Amino acid sequence: MIAPTTADRGTASSRSLLAIVFRTRPSTLGTDIAAVSARIALVWIFVYYGAGKLFGAFDGPGIHETSLFMASTAHLHPGGLFAVVAGVIELGGAVALALGLASRLAAVALLVDQVIAMVIVTWTHGLHSSTTVGYELNLALVALALVIVGLGAGRPSLDAIVERRLRAHSDTDPPSR
């Protein structure tokens, strides 16, 4: 048998590196990193906006100002109802994502929240405007929410614990006839 030369080993390691760079099948660790990163970003942003809408936290408008905005600018009536709904979706969705509990459902709720905000409020401003905010943030948040909808919360989550328990429970059940 012929021993591999240094050039053969170099070619093999180059191919291995290329295989890693161009691999399309996700790794478990890579999926967890992507899911947790998306969750952290969404939690950070939606705690800020949801708590601001509901309680005036972080110098936010509070429920009264948010109600006025919903009724006048967004043309959603009654403004108070839509202010509470938006605040609960944003803050509640952020808490759910922070815990990794019902993450796909929370991500769908946040996605719908942002699509509605984009269509009703920011779409007319375009992607970017020199005088006001466009829909670029809404679009980025929709994309992050879609990551969670598609991948789930990842292994470091309550969803993963629930899934393991459900799987263990179904494995111990006798087969139904």
C-alpha positions in Angstrom: 0.0 0.0 0.0 1.2 3.5 -0.8 1.5 5.9 2.0 -0.4 9.3 1.5 1.9 12.2 0.7 1.8 15.6 2.3 0.0 16.9 -0.8 -2.7 14.2 -0.5 -3.3 15.1 3.1 -3.5 18.8 2.2 -6.1 18.1 -0.5 -8.1 15.9 1.9 -8.1 18.6 4.6 -9.1 21.3 2.0 -12.0 19.0 0.9 -13.0 18.6 4.5 -13.0 22.3 5.1 -15.0 22.9 1.9 -17.5 20.2 3.0 -18.0 22.0 6.3 -18.4 25.4 4.7 -20.9 24.3 2.1 -22.8 21.7 4.2 -26.6 22.4 4.1 -27.7 19.9 6.7 -27.9 21.8 10.0 -25.9 20.5 13.0 -27.7 20.2 16.3 -25.3 22.7 18.0 -25.7 25.1 15.0 -29.4 24.9 15.3 -29.4 25.5 19.0 -27.1 28.5 18.6 -29.3 30.0 15.9 -32.5 29.4 17.9 -31.1 30.8 21.1 -29.6 33.8 19.4 -33.0 34.6 17.7 -34.8 34.1 21.0 -32.4 36.5 22.8 -32.8 39.2 20.2 -36.6 38.8 20.2 -36.8 38.8 24.0 -34.7 41.9 24.3 -36.7 43.9 21.8 -40.2 42.7 22.7 -39.7 43.2 26.5 -38.7 46.7 25.7 -41.7 47.5 23.5 -44.3 45.4 25.3 -43.4 46.7 28.8 -43.3 50.2 27.3 -46.8 49.9 25.8 -48.3 48.4 28.9 -46.5 50.1 31.8 -44.5 53.0 30.4 -41.3 51.1 31.2 -38.0 52.2 29.5 -39.6 55.6 28.8 -42.3 54.0 26.8 -45.6 55.6 26.1 -47.7 53.5 28.6 -51.1 52.2 28.0 -52.9 55.6 27.7 -50.6 57.0 25.0 -50.5 53.6 23.2 -54.3 53.6 23.2 -54.4 57.1 21.6 -51.8 56.0 19.0 -53.8 52.9 18.2 -57.0 54.9 17.7 -55.6 57.9 15.9 -52.5 56.8 13.9 -53.2 53.1 13.4 -57.0 53.6 13.1 -57.7 50.6 15.3 -60.8 51.0 17.4 -61.2 50.7 20.3 -57.7 51.9 20.8 -57.5 50.7 24.4 -58.3 47.1 23.4 -55.7 47.1 20.7 -53.1 48.7 22.9 -53.6 46.0 25.6 -53.6 43.2 22.9 -50.4 44.4 21.3 -48.7 44.9 24.7 -49.7 41.5 26.0 -48.6 39.8 22.7 -45.2 41.6 22.8 -44.4 41.2 26.5 -46.1 37.8 26.9 -44.4 36.5 23.7 -41.0 37.8 25.1 -41.5 36.0 28.4 -42.5 32.8 26.6 -39.4 33.0 24.4 -37.2 33.7 27.3 -38.4 30.5 29.0 -38.5 28.6 25.7 -42.1 27.7 26.5 -44.6 27.3 23.6 -42.0 29.1 21.6 -43.4 28.4 18.1 -46.8 29.7 19.2 -45.2 32.8 20.8 -43.2 33.4 17.6 -46.3 33.2 15.4 -48.0 35.7 17.6 -45.1 38.1 17.4 -44.8 37.6 13.7 -48.5 38.5 13.2 -48.1 41.5 15.5 -45.2 42.8 13.3 -47.0 42.1 10.0 -50.0 44.1 11.3 -47.7 46.9 12.5 -45.9 46.9 9.1 -49.1 47.0 7.0 -51.0 49.5 9.2 -48.3 51.9 10.3 -44.9 51.6 8.6 -45.6 50.4 5.1 -46.4 53.9 3.8 -43.0 55.1 4.9 -41.1 52.5 2.8 -38.1 50.5 3.7 -36.2 53.5 5.0 -37.2 57.2 5.3 -35.0 60.1 6.3 -37.9 61.6 8.3 -39.4 58.6 10.1 -38.8 54.9 10.6 -39.8 52.6 7.8 -40.7 48.9 8.0 -37.1 47.6 8.2 -37.3 46.7 11.9 -40.6 45.0 11.4 -39.2 43.0 8.6 -36.1 41.9 10.6 -38.3 40.9 13.6 -40.6 38.8 11.2 -37.5 37.0 9.9 -36.2 36.3 13.5 -39.7 35.0 14.5 -39.7 32.7 11.4 -36.4 31.2 12.7 -38.2 30.2 15.9 -41.3 29.0 14.0 -39.1 26.8 11.8 -36.4 25.6 14.2 -38.3 25.7 17.5 -36.7 27.0 20.7 -33.7 24.7 20.7 -32.5 22.2 23.4 -32.0 24.9 26.1 -35.7 25.5 26.6 -38.7 24.3 28.5 -40.1 23.2 25.1 -37.3 20.6 24.9 -38.1 19.3 28.4 -41.8 19.0 27.6 -41.0 17.2 24.3 -38.7 14.7 26.1 -41.4 14.0 28.7 -44.1 13.6 26.1 -41.8 11.3 24.1 -41.0 9.2 27.2 -44.6 9.0 28.1 -45.6 7.9 24.6 -42.9 5.3 24.6 -44.2 3.7 27.8 -47.9 3.6 26.6 -49.1 0.3 25.4 -49.9 0.2 21.7 -53.5 1.1 21.0 -55.7 -1.4 19.1 
